Amino acid sequence: MSPGVVVEQDGLAPESKERYPPPPIDEERPLKYPAYRPVVAHEFVPPPLRFEHHDPGLRADPALPAFYASPDAILTDITPKLGTKITGVQLAELDAAGLDELALLIARRGFVVFGSRPGFAQTYRDVGIPKQLEIARHFGVLLKQAGGLIPEGAPEISVVYQDKVNKTRAAYWANRNSMIHWHRDQSQEPQPPGYTFFTCLESTGTTGGDTLFSNCVEAYERLSPPVQDFLVTGKRVLNIDTPEVLTHIEGVTREESKWIHEFLLHHISFGQDFQARVSWEEGDVAIWDQVRAFSPADVPIGGLGS
């Protein structure tokens, strides 16, 4: 789900509102969280209305006491400049001030992962969809999915699902040399996403499916690219996306635009010294800043099996 954003602009046409059949599911392996059983989004999403967004990080206590003053919290930087993992703090129990501080921490670090440790289990995946949406709404207006997989009745949540029966994702990655596709979610929107919450409900493997992030602030500081102001920290970022979304760079010829675009995508995708990787465990929750952190689609490292 993507809080801090307008509802999606590209909706299904009204005449296309008929219900699509649900995707195939491996019925031999019951879902641990059946409330998230995926169905195909069919709700018509109208064009968005403009709104004034107030980032919660701007009203946070800069000392971040919800994390640094908590006796049980352990904060570990994943890399020096990108990503922090937190254990000992329940995301689902943060009050309004704590969520404000979380927004500021994400702005500073790009993304935050709430995890578990011996004697402490993260409960976010167990609190239910209404509570999860309540937490996300603290960060802004929720984006509704005009297509793809969602839980029944919750178009604000996108379900990433795969098993030995459902081969949709495997078909998408077929006939490719690499299963990495760097992108920003919904960057074509008039008001693009601000935050994304991503939760690992269940996993059948012990490895694979990692999520990569690239630090767009660090990428910008090494270049002089198209930029946008990043109001929470006052820093600037490299604001780029795939050719399917960013079709032309204004102020230059088409040939120059194509060359610059390819160079910048290569720069941000292969700058391994300003990237970070998240390896998932069940119950983990990652929240990232869509402006600062650039990420690829999530795929198993070993392939697209069950």
Buried (B, 14 or more C-beta within 10 A) or exposed (E): BBBBBBBBBEBBEEEEEEEEEEBEBBEEEEBEBEEBBBBBBBBEBEEBEEEEBEBBBEEBBEEBEBBEEBEEBBBEEBBEBBBBBBBBBBBBEBEEBBBBBBBBBBBBBBBBBBBBEEEBBBBBBEBEBEEBBEBBBBBBBBBBBBBEBBBEEBBBBBBBBBBEEBBEBBEEBEEEEEBEBBBBBBBBBEBBBBBBBBBBBEBEEEEBBBBBBBBBBBBBBEEEBBBEEBEBBEBBBBBBBEEEEBEEBEEEEEEEBBEBBEEBBEBBBEBEEBBBEBEBEBBBBBBBBBBBBBBBBBBBEEEBEE
